[in-house]
Amino acid sequence: MFSWQRFQQKRERSRALHAEVLARHDQLVEQTRVLTGTDWLALPDDFNLRFEVLVLLVAVQLSVWRRRAQPEDETRIRLLWEIMFEGFDNTLRQQGVSDIRMASRMRKLLGHATGRRNAYLESLAVRDPQPLHAAIGRNVLNLQDAQTNDPRIQRLLVAIQAMFPSDNFPEDTRTS
């Protein structure tokens, strides 16, 4: 096979993968809107809440892809993370954040999102519900660590589990 044919095939696979990940990102954003638009979280539906919920949903999706471990999943993981931040950049620009402030805002968001993603991925990997409940309570609901029994945490987990395979969650958080 000629090198230009291999190059063309690789480019077509890359385009298809990017389109697939972009579609999945759009689904996660829509699911975030649904979850934050309900009153049962008892929090204002603003950028901060949507940021927290979207990072949680993306972390769960990354966990699903890591468990599956197909050949192109590492590329999917990288692409989803990049697309999420392109969306944050676009949203902040629409809210009027100037170019001068954009770099510092994005650095701050990246630091927060990375820490939260790692906490969610670790708690999903060890399959222990307590760290997951604590991370959701701390990050999404702004609760103290001792308040991991808040019913909103369980309701949020039930809603998220409906969106993802049930074997991705610790046993104590699964729905019946």
N, C-alpha and C positions, 0 to 999 in steps of 0.2 A: 504494500500500500504506500502511496506517495505521502510525503510529509505534509503537504497541504491538505490532503484528505483527512489525515489524522487530526490536524489542526482544526479543520472545519467540524469534524465530529465532536471534538472536545469542546469547541465553542458552542455547538448546539446543545450538548449535555449541560453545559454551564448555564446557558439561557433557560433551559427547562427547569433546572434545579432552582435558579433564582426566582423564576415565576412561581414555582411550588412553594418556596419559603415565603415569598411575599404574600401569597394567598393565605398561608397559615397565619402570618402576622396579622393580616386584616381580620381573620376570624378571631384571633385573640383580642384584638382591639375592640371588636364588636362585643365579645363576651365581657370585656372589661366595662364597657358602657352599660351593659345589662346589669352587671353586678353592682356597679356604683350608683346606678340610677334608682335603685330600690331604697326604700326608707329603713329597711331592717338593719342596715349597718349603723344607723343613727349618726352619720357623719356627713358633712357637706360634700356634695359632688363637685370637686374641684380638681385642678391639675395634680395636686399632691396625692389625693386619694387614688386617682386614676393611675398615677405613676406607680404607687405601691402595689396596686392590684395587678397591673400589667407586668411588673417585674415578677410577682408571684406566679402568674400564669406562664410567663416565659420560662421561669425556672422549672416549673413542672414539665413543660414541653421539652426542655433540654434534658431533664432527667429521663423522660420517655425515650428520647433519641439515644442517650448514653446507654440505657439498658438494652435497647434493640441492637446497637452496634453494627449497623450495616455500613458498607464501604464509604458511602457519601455522607454519613451522619455528622462527621466532624465538620465538613463544609457547611451542612445545614445549620449546625450550632453556631458557627462563626457568622454566617449570613443573617440568621435571625437576630443575633445580638447587634450586628451593624444596622440592620433595617430598623430595629427598635429605636436606636439612637438617632437615626435620620428622622424618624417620626417625632421624637422629642424636640429635635432642632427645629423642625418645621412648625410644631405647635408653639414653641416659645417665640418664634419669629412672628407668628400670627397674633400672639398676645402682646406684641410690641416690644419685645426685648431687642435692644439695639445690637449691632455688630460688635460694638466695643465691649459690651457685657457678655456676649454669647459664649466666648471661650471659657470664661471663669464659671459661668452657669453650667456648661456642659461638663467641665472637669468635676464640678461638685456632684452633678447627677451621676456621672460615671463611677465616682468613688462610692456613692450611696448604693447605686444599683449593683455594683460588683460585690459589695459586702453582703447585701441582702440575698443576692443570687447564691453566693457561696453558703450562707446559712441555710437556705432552703434546700440546696442540693445535698449538703451534709446530712440534714435531718431526714431527707427522703432516702438517702443511701443507707443509713443505719437502721431505717425503718422503725424508729422510735417516735411515738406521737408527741411526747413532751417537748422536745426541742422544736418541732414543727409548730405546735400550739404557741410556745413562747415566742418564736420568731414572728408568727402572724400577729399575735397580740401586740408585740412591741412595735413592729413596723407598720402594719396596716391600721390597727385600732388605737395606737399610741397608749397602750396599757403598761402598767408596771409588770415586772416578771412574775410576781406572785398571783396575778390575775389571769392565769391561763385557763380558768374554767368559765370564762365569759361565753354565754351561749352564741354570740355572734361568730366566734371562731368556728364552732362546730357547723353552724349554718353555712358559713363561707366554704368550709371544707366539703360539705355535702354538695353544694352547688358546683364546686370545682371538680369533684369526683365524677359528676355527671358528664363532664366534658372530656375526661381522660380515662384511660384504662384503670380499672380498680386495683390491679396488682402493683401499681406504682406508689400506693400509699401504705403507711403502716397499718397493721391489723386493727388497732383500736380506733382508727379514724374512718374506717370503711363503713359505708351504709349497709343496712340489711336489705 
